[in-house]
Amino acid sequence: MLKAYRTPKDRRYYTDEQYFKYTGQQIQKNGKTVIYTRMSTNNQKDDLNNQIEFLKQYANTKGIIVDEIFEDIGSGLNYNRKKWNLLIDK
């Protein structure tokens, strides 16, 4: 199980080191920078957009270029998330 870190505003995030340790893979030196966001319902679409903008701004302040953005709207209680699974497969 991946343990989420929290930002000062209580947003969850994970590191690539956590992912690679969890999957037993070697850390990739060349890759893409991606943003993944998820909300539970369509009623939270504005919150989803706010997450994306926050993460893009954060990346920009760190000099990171975001290559791709993945968005899911659905339950966080399981891993039946289309874009999450696509991201993991990539």
C-alpha positions in Angstrom: 0.0 0.0 0.0 1.3 3.5 -0.9 1.2 5.9 2.0 0.3 9.4 0.9 2.4 12.4 1.9 0.4 15.6 2.6 0.9 19.2 1.6 0.3 22.0 4.1 -3.2 22.3 2.6 -3.8 18.6 3.3 -3.5 17.5 -0.4 -2.1 14.0 -1.0 0.9 13.3 -3.1 3.2 10.4 -3.8 6.8 10.3 -5.0 8.3 8.3 -7.8 10.6 6.6 -5.3 7.5 5.3 -3.5 6.0 3.9 -6.7 9.2 2.2 -7.8 9.8 0.7 -4.3 6.1 -0.5 -4.3 6.3 -2.1 -7.7 9.9 -3.4 -7.3 11.0 -1.5 -10.4 14.2 0.5 -11.0 13.9 4.3 -11.0 13.7 5.5 -14.5 16.2 8.3 -15.3 14.4 9.4 -18.4 10.7 9.8 -18.4 7.7 12.2 -18.4 6.3 14.4 -15.7 2.6 13.7 -15.2 -0.2 15.1 -13.1 -2.9 12.8 -11.9 -6.0 14.2 -10.3 -9.3 12.6 -9.1 -12.6 13.6 -7.7 -15.5 11.4 -6.6 -18.3 13.0 -8.6 -19.0 15.3 -11.6 -20.3 17.9 -9.2 -16.6 18.4 -8.1 -15.3 19.2 -11.6 -14.3 22.7 -10.5 -12.3 21.2 -7.7 -10.6 18.9 -10.2 -9.7 21.9 -12.3 -8.3 23.7 -9.2 -6.1 20.6 -8.4 -4.7 20.7 -12.0 -4.0 24.4 -11.9 -2.4 24.1 -8.4 -0.1 21.3 -9.6 0.8 23.0 -12.8 1.8 26.2 -10.9 3.8 24.1 -8.4 5.7 22.4 -11.2 6.3 25.7 -12.9 7.8 27.2 -9.8 10.1 24.2 -9.5 11.1 24.5 -13.2 9.4 21.2 -14.1 7.7 20.8 -17.4 4.5 18.8 -17.2 4.2 16.4 -20.1 0.8 14.9 -19.5 -2.3 15.3 -17.3 -4.5 12.4 -16.2 -8.0 13.1 -14.7 -10.4 10.7 -13.2 -13.9 11.2 -11.8 -14.9 8.2 -9.6 -14.6 6.5 -6.3 -11.3 6.5 -4.4 -12.3 3.4 -2.5 -10.9 1.1 -5.1 -8.5 1.1 -8.1 -11.1 0.8 -10.8 -10.1 4.1 -12.2 -9.6 4.2 -16.0 -6.9 7.0 -16.2 -5.1 5.8 -13.0 -4.7 2.3 -14.5 -3.6 3.8 -17.8 -1.0 5.9 -16.0 0.3 2.8 -14.1 0.5 0.8 -17.3 2.6 3.6 -19.0 
